[in-house]
Amino acid sequence: MLLRHTPETIAERSALTINPAKTCQPVGAMYAALGVHKCLPHSHGSQGCCAYHRSALTRHYKEPVMATTSSFTEGASVFGGQANILEAFTNIFTLYEPDIIAVHTTCLSETIGDDLPQIINKAISENKVPPGKTVIAASTPSFKGSHVTGYANMVTALVKYFAKNTGKKTEAINLIPSFIEPSDMAEIKHIADSMGVKYIIFPDTSDVVNGPMDGKFRMYPKGGATKEEIEASGDSRLTIGLGRTGTLDAVKLLDTQCKVKSEIIDLPIGVAATDAFVDMLRVEGNASVTENLLLERGQLVDVLCDMNQYTYGKKVSLTGDPDILVGLVRLCREAGMEVLHVVSGTKAGPKFDRKIRELAGDKVVIKTGAQADMFYFHQLLKNERPDIILGNTYCKYIARDMDIPLIRTGFPIYDRVGHSYFPLTGYRGGLRLLEKILDTLMDRIDRDAPEEKVELVM
Ligand code: SF4
């Protein structure tokens, strides 16, 4: 068994990471850039980095992910990649005709110290950026942070380069989601649409990385926030950041750059967090809660009550990204489950710890950052065994080693489908998550029950 030798005894580590519970910053930056219409992500580094980032997203979404690279070789690695990227701008605008090139850096270009704002200014002065086209850049060195910080940095760059305050305030509300699935972004739009709220959402990867198969190749799928929408976000009356870790910097910058007041709330996962989101839209968007939302809420509450005897007291351990973890912990607690462990490779800070403890109590073990890795998560589980694990595909080795059922949540999920199309956010997402939890727990009861105790009706 692959992870059989993970020891139970936990030794304090200050430097070593074993099987990180995160991936690298550019993956998140690339994903955020895909949520802008006719925007082509560009990786400023070696071809290997870009190939890895694209393949991580392609394997998770089962869709081709378009991105370009500065293709560093030995020369660029020593002298810097300015010549490479200047040539790349000409080639990309000629061959692929994007409206926007969103450049993110890599470990290599950051270590060399390439000055991207200066390089972009040089490209503009040398007419390598055609009229009406834009190049933006985000710093995403992967020797720190994670895919979540890379996502946050690219979203902040979208605000920095595009958001404008024209002095004429509009009634629109900006919605900035943390690193979540396209299905989750679609669910957030479904809630706002059904209440008739005027909103701008960015980035928006729905209809980009979960598009239909219709036999036609589109270099730029129809989804994504438009440049004009992001520009107009500077005139909106309010910004709602959905998930603190992934949105804080962008929300703060919109406030300081364009004087758009802001609120940061949790991702709407579970009943209470979705209620909070709906209520904020109701108050700030001067809207009413519609019958269909009440129906969706009622169905989720109904299943929570009906099936409580199967979830109550069940022990769960979770690993993933901080903003999603807060939502998952909340829904597990709403189902009466006991949360044992919460581990994230993305550093989340004291507010995250406080929130998890408020939801799950003082006994829960919380660790975030570089040493909060899969090895440590496995050790925790060996010391206190949960009934189920919530986490990404990499948890399957731990689940197999310990014969604990795994529900795949978060990023990446390489070995199952569905996450692109079915949300975890909103009341409908809560219902889906609850169904997955119940199916998993009840399958285990069926598997382990002695023959005479197998129940037809549960
Ligand atoms: S960790 Fe650094 S070197 Fe490795 S793929 Fe990511 S950006 Fe490239």
Boltz pocket constraint, residues with backbone or C-beta under 6 A from the ligand:
constraints:
  - pocket:
      binder: B
      contacts: [[A, 24], [A, 25], [A, 26], [A, 45], [A, 48], [A, 49], [A, 52], [A, 53], [A, 105], [A, 106], [A, 107], [A, 108], [A, 140], [A, 142], [A, 143]]
      max_distance: 6.0
